[in-house]
Amino acid sequence: MRLTTRGRYAVTALLDLAVQENRHQGAVSLSDIAKRQSISISYLEQLFSKLRKKGLVNSTRGASGGYHLAKPLEEIDIMSIITAVDESVNATQCGGKGDCHDGSMCLTHDLWHNLSTHIESYLKNVTLAQLLETKNTQAIADHQEHRLGGNKNNHSQITTINLLGNPA
């Protein structure tokens, strides 16, 4: 199977974006995703350019800029993320062309082709909404935020102090 880091990182980055949007309702910067997920910001820029062109994310410029999901979580399936960054889940040696054995179909072509079809079907039926609800996703996201010192949008609480001694 040829799912490289590009496809994995794209799914991870969009799930991170979904978690952060769900928690804070604001644009999410690539630098924040890069820190939480240990992915190079330049690599994320390349991925998000492709994701934006395929209509999966929108970008906002400015001081509070960043990225938003362009569709509801329920409408973004994992396979669409993978294909948006030019990845595939094809398990055949020939990339599905049927020319893997001296220009002809190999003995196990149908096996690997069918596996590819099953994987693709499975990934088409898993959405970001479903991943967001898995038991580990929130716990891992909490750990990542805690490890980095919390979220920039929620880094302090405001406490009122009555300096005059009068009841508030």
C-alpha positions in Angstrom: 0.0 0.0 0.0 1.3 3.4 -0.8 -0.2 5.7 1.8 2.8 8.0 2.6 3.3 10.6 5.3 1.6 13.1 3.0 -1.8 11.4 3.4 -1.3 10.6 7.1 -0.2 14.2 7.8 -3.2 15.6 5.9 -5.7 13.5 7.9 -3.9 14.4 11.2 -3.8 18.1 10.4 -7.5 18.2 9.5 -8.5 16.3 12.6 -6.4 18.7 14.6 -8.2 21.6 12.9 -11.6 19.9 13.6 -10.7 19.5 17.3 -9.6 23.1 17.6 -12.6 24.5 15.8 -14.9 22.4 17.9 -13.3 23.8 21.1 -12.6 27.4 20.3 -14.8 28.4 17.3 -12.0 30.4 15.6 -9.5 30.2 12.8 -6.6 27.9 13.5 -3.1 28.8 12.5 -0.8 26.4 10.7 1.9 27.2 13.3 -0.3 25.9 16.1 -1.1 22.7 14.1 2.6 22.4 13.4 3.5 22.6 17.1 0.8 20.2 18.3 1.4 17.6 15.6 5.2 18.0 15.1 4.8 18.6 11.4 6.9 21.2 9.6 5.0 24.4 8.8 6.3 24.5 5.3 4.9 21.0 4.7 1.6 22.0 6.2 1.5 25.0 3.9 1.9 22.7 0.9 -0.8 20.3 2.2 -3.3 23.1 3.0 -2.8 24.7 -0.4 -4.1 21.4 -1.9 -6.8 21.0 0.7 -8.0 24.6 0.0 -8.1 23.9 -3.8 -10.2 20.8 -3.2 -12.7 22.8 -1.1 -12.0 21.1 2.2 -10.6 24.2 4.1 -10.9 28.0 3.8 -8.3 30.5 4.9 -8.6 33.8 6.6 -5.9 36.5 6.5 -5.0 38.9 9.2 -4.0 38.9 12.9 -6.7 36.4 13.9 -6.4 34.5 10.6 -5.9 30.9 9.9 -7.9 28.0 8.6 -11.5 26.7 9.0 -13.1 23.6 7.7 -15.0 24.5 4.5 -17.7 21.8 5.1 -19.4 20.3 8.1 -17.5 17.5 9.8 -20.0 14.9 8.7 -19.3 15.8 5.1 -15.5 15.3 5.1 -14.6 11.7 4.8 -11.0 10.5 5.2 -10.7 9.3 1.6 -11.5 12.7 0.3 -8.7 14.2 2.5 -6.2 11.6 1.2 -7.1 12.1 -2.5 -7.0 15.9 -2.0 -3.3 15.7 -1.4 -2.7 13.4 -4.4 -2.4 10.2 -2.4 -4.0 6.8 -2.9 -4.5 3.7 -0.9 -3.8 1.4 -3.9 -2.1 -1.8 -2.7 -1.3 -3.1 -6.1 2.3 -3.1 -7.2 1.3 -1.7 -10.6 -0.8 1.2 -9.3 -3.9 -0.6 -10.6 -2.7 -0.6 -14.2 -2.4 -4.4 -14.5 1.1 -4.3 -16.0 3.1 -5.4 -12.9 4.5 -8.8 -14.2 6.6 -8.1 -17.4 3.9 -5.8 -18.8 1.1 -8.2 -17.8 -1.1 -8.7 -14.8 0.5 -10.5 -12.0 -0.9 -13.6 -10.3 -2.1 -11.7 -7.2 -3.4 -8.6 -8.9 -7.0 -9.3 -8.0 -6.2 -9.8 -4.4 -4.4 -6.5 -4.0 -6.9 -4.7 -6.2 -9.8 -6.0 -4.0 -7.9 -5.0 -0.8 -7.5 -1.5 -2.2 -11.2 -1.3 -2.9 -12.0 -2.4 0.6 -9.7 0.1 2.2 -11.0 2.9 0.0 -14.6 2.0 0.8 -13.8 2.0 4.5 -12.1 5.4 4.4 -15.0 6.8 2.4 -17.3 5.8 5.3 -15.2 7.4 8.1 -15.8 11.1 8.6 -14.0 13.7 10.7 -17.1 13.9 12.9 -16.7 10.2 13.7 -13.0 10.5 14.4 -13.7 13.5 16.6 -16.0 11.3 18.7 -13.6 8.4 19.3 -12.5 7.9 22.9 -8.8 8.7 22.3 -9.1 11.8 20.2 -10.2 14.2 22.9 -7.8 12.8 25.5 -4.8 13.0 23.0 -5.8 16.5 22.0 -6.0 17.5 25.7 -2.5 16.1 26.3 -1.1 17.9 23.2 -2.5 21.2 24.4 -1.3 20.7 28.0 2.2 19.7 26.7 2.4 23.0 24.8 1.1 25.1 27.7 -2.5 25.4 26.7 -4.2 27.2 23.8 -3.4 30.8 23.0 -7.1 31.6 23.0 -7.6 30.3 26.5 -4.4 30.9 28.4 -5.7 32.9 31.4 -8.7 33.4 33.5 -9.9 36.9 34.5 -10.2 37.3 38.2 -11.9 40.4 39.7 -10.3 41.7 42.9 -12.2 44.2 45.1 -9.5 46.6 46.3 -11.9 48.8 48.2 -13.2 46.0 50.4 -16.8 46.8 49.3 -19.0 43.8 48.4 -19.1 43.4 44.7 
